[in-house]
Amino acid sequence: MIKHGKPPYLECSSKGFRRLSAFYARLKSHNNKSIEEIYQAAKVFDNGTTGLSWHVAKGRMPINVEEVHALYSVLWNMYIMENPELLDVIKCASGLSDFYGQASHACQATELWRIRLISMDTEKVR
């Protein structure tokens, strides 16, 4: 489990607030595919295989780890831009968690906390 901030935590997975779960967060700009589908399909494996379904790719370590982690960040940025009301949800939360999150793996709670912090810093500048 990954946690950011302090309790009470808003759970950002299919066990919690589903609109903040990569399985349920769909991008209009990507034919309504979920962040999870796009992210898993972008993985490239050592035999050159790519474009796999999330069922097949999930949990497997790709050779393009840095690229897919960067993509994951961009996808969450896009999702919040497409759904600006969710920015208020994460800004009001004292903490975010991901029940399934693991260290050194892409994590929705980590990405959303990053977006929250950037948003809060931007408000301070104004």
C-alpha positions as CSV (number, residue, x, y, z in Angstrom):
1,M,0.0,0.0,0.0
2,I,1.2,3.5,-0.9
3,K,0.1,6.5,1.2
4,H,0.8,10.2,0.8
5,G,-0.2,13.0,3.2
6,K,-2.0,12.2,6.4
7,P,-5.2,10.4,7.4
8,P,-8.0,10.2,6.6
9,Y,-6.8,8.9,3.2
10,L,-8.9,9.1,0.1
11,E,-8.4,5.6,-1.5
12,C,-7.5,6.0,-5.2
13,S,-8.1,2.5,-6.4
14,S,-11.0,0.2,-7.4
15,K,-11.4,-0.4,-3.7
16,G,-12.2,3.3,-3.1
17,F,-13.1,6.3,-5.1
18,R,-13.2,4.7,-8.5
19,R,-12.9,7.9,-10.5
20,L,-9.4,8.0,-9.3
21,S,-8.6,4.4,-10.2
22,A,-6.5,3.8,-13.3
23,F,-8.9,1.1,-14.3
24,Y,-11.9,3.4,-14.3
25,A,-10.2,6.7,-15.3
26,R,-11.0,7.0,-19.0
27,L,-9.5,9.6,-21.4
28,K,-11.9,11.1,-23.9
29,S,-8.8,12.1,-25.9
30,H,-7.7,8.4,-26.2
31,N,-11.0,6.9,-27.5
32,N,-12.3,6.5,-23.9
33,K,-9.6,4.0,-23.0
34,S,-8.6,3.7,-19.4
35,I,-5.3,4.9,-18.1
36,E,-4.5,1.3,-17.2
37,E,-5.2,0.1,-20.7
38,I,-3.0,2.8,-22.3
39,Y,-0.2,2.4,-19.8
40,Q,0.0,-1.4,-20.0
41,A,-0.2,-1.4,-23.8
42,A,2.8,1.0,-24.0
43,K,5.1,-1.5,-22.2
44,V,7.8,-3.0,-24.4
45,F,9.2,-6.4,-23.3
46,D,12.7,-7.9,-23.9
47,N,11.4,-10.0,-26.8
48,G,10.0,-6.8,-28.5
49,T,6.4,-7.5,-27.6
50,T,4.2,-4.5,-27.0
51,G,0.6,-3.4,-27.3
52,L,-0.6,-6.1,-24.9
53,S,-3.8,-6.0,-23.0
54,W,-3.6,-5.0,-19.4
55,H,-4.4,-8.6,-18.4
56,V,-1.3,-9.9,-20.0
57,A,1.1,-6.9,-19.4
58,K,0.2,-6.1,-15.8
59,G,2.8,-7.1,-13.3
60,R,5.5,-7.7,-16.0
61,M,8.6,-5.5,-16.0
62,P,9.2,-3.8,-19.3
63,I,12.5,-2.7,-20.8
64,N,11.1,0.8,-21.2
65,V,10.3,1.5,-17.5
66,E,11.3,5.2,-17.6
67,E,9.2,5.9,-20.7
68,V,6.1,4.2,-19.4
69,H,6.4,5.8,-16.0
70,A,6.6,9.2,-17.8
71,L,3.6,8.3,-19.9
72,Y,1.7,7.4,-16.7
73,S,2.3,10.8,-15.3
74,V,1.2,12.5,-18.5
75,L,-2.0,10.4,-18.7
76,W,-2.9,11.4,-15.1
77,N,-2.3,15.1,-16.0
78,M,-4.5,14.7,-19.1
79,Y,-7.2,13.0,-17.0
80,I,-7.4,15.8,-14.4
81,M,-7.4,18.4,-17.3
82,E,-10.4,16.5,-18.8
83,N,-12.1,16.2,-15.4
84,P,-11.2,19.5,-13.5
85,E,-13.8,18.8,-10.8
86,L,-11.5,16.0,-9.6
87,L,-8.7,18.5,-8.8
88,D,-10.9,19.9,-6.1
89,V,-11.5,16.4,-4.7
90,I,-7.8,15.7,-4.4
91,K,-7.0,19.1,-3.1
92,C,-9.6,18.7,-0.3
93,A,-8.1,15.3,0.7
94,S,-5.6,15.3,3.6
95,G,-4.0,12.2,2.2
96,L,-4.2,9.8,-0.8
97,S,-3.7,6.1,-0.8
98,D,-3.5,3.2,-3.2
99,F,-4.2,-0.2,-1.6
100,Y,-2.5,-2.0,-4.5
101,G,0.5,0.5,-4.8
102,Q,4.0,-0.8,-4.6
103,A,7.3,1.0,-4.2
104,S,9.1,1.7,-7.6
105,H,5.9,0.9,-9.6
106,A,3.6,3.5,-11.2
107,C,1.0,4.5,-8.6
108,Q,-2.1,6.5,-9.1
109,A,-2.0,7.9,-5.5
110,T,1.6,9.1,-6.1
111,E,0.6,10.8,-9.4
112,L,-2.5,12.4,-8.0
113,W,-0.5,13.6,-4.9
114,R,2.1,15.1,-7.3
115,I,-0.7,16.9,-9.2
116,R,-2.2,18.1,-5.8
117,L,1.1,19.5,-4.7
118,I,1.7,21.3,-7.9
119,S,-1.8,22.7,-7.8
120,M,-1.3,23.9,-4.2
121,D,2.1,25.5,-5.1
122,T,0.6,27.3,-8.1
123,E,-2.1,28.8,-5.9
124,K,0.5,30.1,-3.5
125,V,2.2,32.0,-6.3
126,R,-1.0,33.8,-7.3
